[in-house]
């Protein structure tokens, strides 16, 4: 599955898991990316879009 949104270019964020004893290990936070049919320039096509772009109406779904 794609790791970034094709509309807003949202990507995975990186940081640390921090335990109770303050040990740190690397981890990532992946965005909620969906493979949906959207209308671009009047024609339907499939794109990988984050759910924030779907909710805010930045793309129009082709149903």
C-alpha positions as CSV (number, residue, x, y, z in Angstrom):
1,X,0.0,0.0,0.0
2,X,1.1,3.5,-0.7
3,X,2.7,5.4,2.2
4,X,1.7,9.0,1.2
5,X,-1.4,10.9,0.2
6,X,-1.4,11.9,-3.5
7,X,-3.4,15.1,-2.7
8,X,-1.7,16.6,0.4
9,X,1.6,14.6,0.3
10,X,1.1,13.5,4.0
11,X,3.8,10.9,4.8
12,X,4.7,8.7,7.7
13,X,6.1,10.5,10.8
14,X,9.1,9.2,12.7
15,X,9.9,9.3,16.4
16,X,10.6,7.2,19.4
17,X,8.8,4.7,21.6
18,X,9.6,5.7,25.1
19,X,9.2,3.0,27.8
20,X,8.6,3.6,31.5
21,X,12.3,3.2,32.1
22,X,12.9,5.9,29.5
23,X,14.5,3.6,26.9
24,X,13.9,4.8,23.4
25,X,13.4,2.7,20.2
26,X,12.5,4.1,16.7
27,X,9.0,3.9,15.4
28,X,6.8,5.4,12.7
29,X,3.2,6.7,12.6
30,X,1.5,5.9,9.3
31,X,-1.3,8.1,8.0
32,X,-4.7,6.5,7.2
33,X,-4.4,6.1,3.4
34,X,-7.3,4.7,1.4
35,X,-7.3,3.6,-2.3
36,X,-10.4,5.3,-3.7
37,X,-11.9,6.2,-7.0
38,X,-11.9,10.0,-7.4
39,X,-12.9,12.5,-10.1
40,X,-10.0,14.4,-11.5
41,X,-10.6,16.8,-14.5
42,X,-14.0,15.2,-15.0
43,X,-12.7,11.6,-15.4
44,X,-12.7,9.0,-12.6
45,X,-9.4,7.5,-11.6
46,X,-8.0,5.7,-8.6
47,X,-5.7,7.4,-6.1
48,X,-4.2,6.9,-2.7
49,X,-5.9,9.6,-0.5
50,X,-5.7,10.2,3.3
51,X,-9.0,10.2,5.2
52,X,-8.5,13.9,6.2
53,X,-8.7,14.9,2.5
54,X,-11.7,12.7,2.0
55,X,-13.6,14.2,5.0
56,X,-12.7,17.8,4.2
57,X,-13.9,17.5,0.6
58,X,-10.5,18.2,-1.2
59,X,-11.4,15.3,-3.5
60,X,-14.7,14.2,-5.0
61,X,-15.4,10.5,-4.9
62,X,-16.6,8.7,-8.0
63,X,-19.4,6.4,-6.9
